[in-house]
Amino acid sequence: MAEFPVGRRNAIVDVDGIRVGHEQRLDEHWATGTSVVLVPEGATAAVDVRGGGPGTRETDVLEPTHLVSQAHAIVLSGGSAYGLASADGVMNWLGERGHGVPVSQRPGEVVPVVPAAVVFDPPMSDWGNRPDAGFGYRAAEAASRTETREGNVGAGTGAVAGSLKGGVGTASTVLDDGTVVGALMVVNSSGEVIDPDTGLPWFPVPGLRAPDPAEVAAGRPAPGRPHRHGRSERTLNTTVGVVATDRILTKAQCKRVAVAAHDGLARAVRPAHAMFDGDTAFALATGTGGELPEPWAVALDRVCAAAAHVTAVAIVRAVLAAQPVGEVTSYTNRYPSARE
């Protein structure tokens, strides 16, 4: 892991041009929210969907052979398919400010490109309590270049990762040539991020102590999926996220970065890409760091390796940062002796 030094904030906002915003509601009736990765001036974008049960919006437009090459935001939300409505609010926020694809000669007549993906978290709220356009608008309004919160925030508020509380995680690295790569992940997986036999993440984290063996024995997952009022046999889940770099990439090159992000997902979640997951990874290239160094294919390989790395780190950080909600316990509650 020393091969990839940690970025300044160890967050996706280390990538120049990226802003992050969250909106959530957490009380006795709600545990859900929306996260937005905002690139108002546009960034080259791509997507790779590997889960069998995705909930997505505007993913076809990101295919390398299609017309539009840039997105203006990526929305990640709770609420299952209902939560896709949160992207409407982000579109409205961008459109009010003139950000989007121009569709006429008149200023302000634009269509923002806002792809989105959702996680299945309805069992964590009263039925009908889900993110709407207002969540997306407020997340966009709150977006900043310094947002680094993790755990129970934004789309991670009602997330569950296997038998533990999931959430939002983020990470970044800076390569030897100065390329910055970052990731923001919402971890709501059906698979485990933590090895139930050791109490440690599948993907290693420097400085994390092994839990006491008695805690590991006591913390083995019970059958069924936890939610705030008990356990459920419903296994609809999903891990979604965004990887980003500051290099200039084509849509096809961006697609390779999105593909690589799933390598990181599979390192950190077991099993991954199940029929009941909607695992989706978006990739953004802001271009502020200039062209890839030559030979470009070697440089792109390095970006892809970094994308896999920061994705895995962000997934683990999401679970380590999460706090309990109702009967869904967190990592640090289950394994207190592993706390740093």
N, C-alpha and C positions, 0 to 999 in steps of 0.2 A: 504493500500500500504506500510505501515511501516513494514509489515511482511517480506518484501524482501528488505534488505538494498542495496544501490546502490554500484556497483563495482567501482574499482579505477578510471577507465576511463569512466565508464558507456557505454561500448562498447564491441562488441564481441571479440576484441583483448585482453580483460582481460583473456580470456581462453587460458592457456598456450598451445603453439603449433599452434595457429591460426595466419595467416597473412591476411591482406586485401589490395587489390589494386583496383584502379579505372582508367578508361580511358573514356574520353568523348569528344564530340565536340558540341559546342554551339555557333552559329552565326545566320545570317539571313536565312541560308539554312539548318542548322543542329540543332537538339536538341535530342540527343540520346547518348548512351554509354554502357559500359560494366563494371561490377563489378565481382571480383573474391575473393572467400574465399579459401585461399591456405593452404594446409596441405601437404607439399612435402614428408614428411616421411610416410604419410598415416594415416588415421583415420577411425575408424569404422563408417559406413554411412548407412542411411536409408532415405526413402522419403514417403510422403503421399500427394496424389493429390486429391483435393476436388472440384475444379472448373470444369465446364462443357466444357471448351474450352482451354485445356492446350497446350502449346508448349514446349516439353521437349526432352531431349536426355539422353541416358544411365540410364534411371530410372529402367528398368527391372533388371539390374545387381544388384540393391540394395535390391531386395526382399530377405527376411531372408533365404529362402530355396536355394538360388543360390550360386554359387561357391565363387566368389570374395567378401571378407568381408570389404575391405577398398576402400576409394576414396582418390585421391591426390589433388583434388580441386573441388569446386562447382562454376559454372559460372552462373551468373545472367545477362541478357542482354536485351537491347531494340532491336527493329527491327523486332518484331514478329518472325515467323519461320525462316526468313532469318538470324536473329541475332544468331541462334544456331551455325553459322559458327565461331563465336568468340571463341568457345571452342576448335577449331582446333589450334588456336594460343597458348592457354594455354597448350594443349597437347604437342605442339612443344617445348615450353619453358621448361616443365618438362622433356621431353624426352632428350633434349640436355644435361641436367644435371644428367641423370641417375635415375630419380625418376619415379617409376611405377612398374607394376607387371613384374618380370623377366620371359622371355619366352625362354631363352636358357642359356647355361653355360657361354656364353661370356659376359663380362661386358658391360653395356650400352644397351643391347638389352632388352628393357622394353616396356610395353604398359601402359601409365598412364591412370587411371580411372578418367574421368572428366565428371560427370553428369552436366546437364545444364537445365535451364528453362528461358523462355523469357516473356517479356511483350509487349503488342500491343501499340506502340507509333508512327507508321509511319505518322499520321496526323500532328505531330509536326515538321516534316522535309519535304524537297522536296522529292517527290517520288524517290526511288532508293538510298537515303542517309541512310545507315543503318550500324551497326557494322559488321565488318568482322574479319578474323583471326588476322589481325594487331591490332585491338582493344584488343583482348584477350591477345595477346603476350605482349603488352605494359602494360596492367593491371597487369599481372603476374610479369613483370619486376619491376613494381612500388610497389608491395605488401610489406607491412611492419607490424611490431608488434605495431606500434603507429598510424596507420591510423584510424582516428575517424570522418572524415568529414561527414556531413549529408546534406540533401536537394538536390540541383541540381548538383549531382555528379554521375559519373558512370552510372549505369543502371537507375538511377532516374532522369537523366537530362531532358528527355522528358516525364516523368510520370505525370499523372493527377489523382487526387483522388476525385472522384465524381465531384463537381463543383469547386474545388480548385486545385492549383498546388500540385502535389505529389512529391515524391522523395525517397531518401535513408534515413533510420533511423536505429539507433543501440542503444543497451542497454545491461546492465549486472547486475547480482546480485551475492552475495556470501552467501551461506547458513551457518547455525550455525556449521555444521560439516566441513566447509571449501570448500565444493563443489562450483565451479564457473560455472555459466550458463550465456550464452550471446546469443544475436540475432542480425542479420542484415537483414532488410526487404526493399524490393523495392515496393513502394505503388503506384499502378496505377489502383485503384479500380473503378468499376462502382458504388458501394455504397459510401455513405458519411462517412467520418471519423469524421466530425463535425456535431452536431445536429443543423439543420437549424432553430429550434425554440429557441435555447439558444445561439448559437455561440460558444459553448464549446464542447470539444471532448466527444464522447460517453464514452470513458474510462477516468476516472478522472486523472488530472495532478496536483499535489500539487503546489501551488504558482501561478497558472494561473488565472488571474482575469476574471470575467464575462464581456463580452463586453458591451458597452453602448447599451441600448435597441434600440435606433435609428439606430445604426450600424447593429444590428441584423435584423431589419425590412428592411433596405436597402440592406442587403447582401443575401437575400433569392435567392436560385439558379434559374436561368432562365431555360426554357425547353431545352433539348438537352445536348450533352456533349461538353464542351469547348475544343477548340484547338487553336493554336497560331494565326490563321487567322479568328476566329469566332466561330461558333458552328456547331456541326455535329450530325446526328442521329445515327452514328456508335457507337455501344456500346461494341465493343471488348476491353477487358481491361486486368486485372490480377494483383494480389498481390503475389509476390514470395519472398522466403527468406530462411535463414539458422539459425537454433538454434544449439548451441554447448555447450558441457560440457567437463571438464577435467577428468571425471571419466572413468574407464574402463567399457564399455558396450558391450554386444553382439549385433548382428544386430537386433534381435527381440526386445531387450530393447531399442535400438535406434529408432526403428519403433514407440514404444509407445511415445517417446519424440516428434517425428515428428507429430504424431496424436494430442498430447497435444498443439502443436504450433497453430493448427487450432482453438482451443478454444480461444486463445488470439486474433487471427484474427477476430473471430466472435464477440468478445467483443469490438473491436475497429472499425470495418467496418460494416455498415448496409445498405442494405443486403449484406451478404457474400456468397461465393460459388455459384454464379449464373451460368446459362448456358453460359453466355457470358464472364465469368471470367475463368481464368486458374489457380486458386489459388493452389499453390504448396509450400510445406514446406519440406526442407531437414533437417536432423539431423546428427551431427558429434560428435564423442566421441574420444578425443585425447589420453586419458588414462594416461596422465601425473600426474593426481591426485590420482591414485591408484584405488583399488576396491571400490565398493559401501560398505558403512558400513552395518553391519547386524542389523536387518533383511533387506535383500536387497530389498524386495518388498516395504517396507515402505520407504526406502531411494529413490527408483526409483519414487515412487509417489511424493515425495518432489521435485525431479528433474523435473518431468512433470509439477507440479504446477508452478515451477519457469520458465519453458519454456513458458508456456502460458502467464505468467506475462510479461516477457521481450519482448515477441513478441508484445503484445499489446502496451507496452511503446514505442518500436521502431517504430511502425506504427504511433503513435501520434507524436513522435519526427520528423519523416520524413515530415509531413505536417507543423508542426510549424517552421521547418528550411527552407522550400522551398521558393524560390523567384519567382516572376512572369516571365513568358516567353510569349511575344506577348500579346494576349488578355486573356491569362489564368492568373487570379489573384491569389495571395497567401493569406494565412490566415492572416498574419500580415498587409497586405494591406487592406483586407476586414474589419478586426476588429482591428484597430490601438489601441483602448483603452485597449485591452486585452494583449498587449505586456508587457512582464515582465520588 
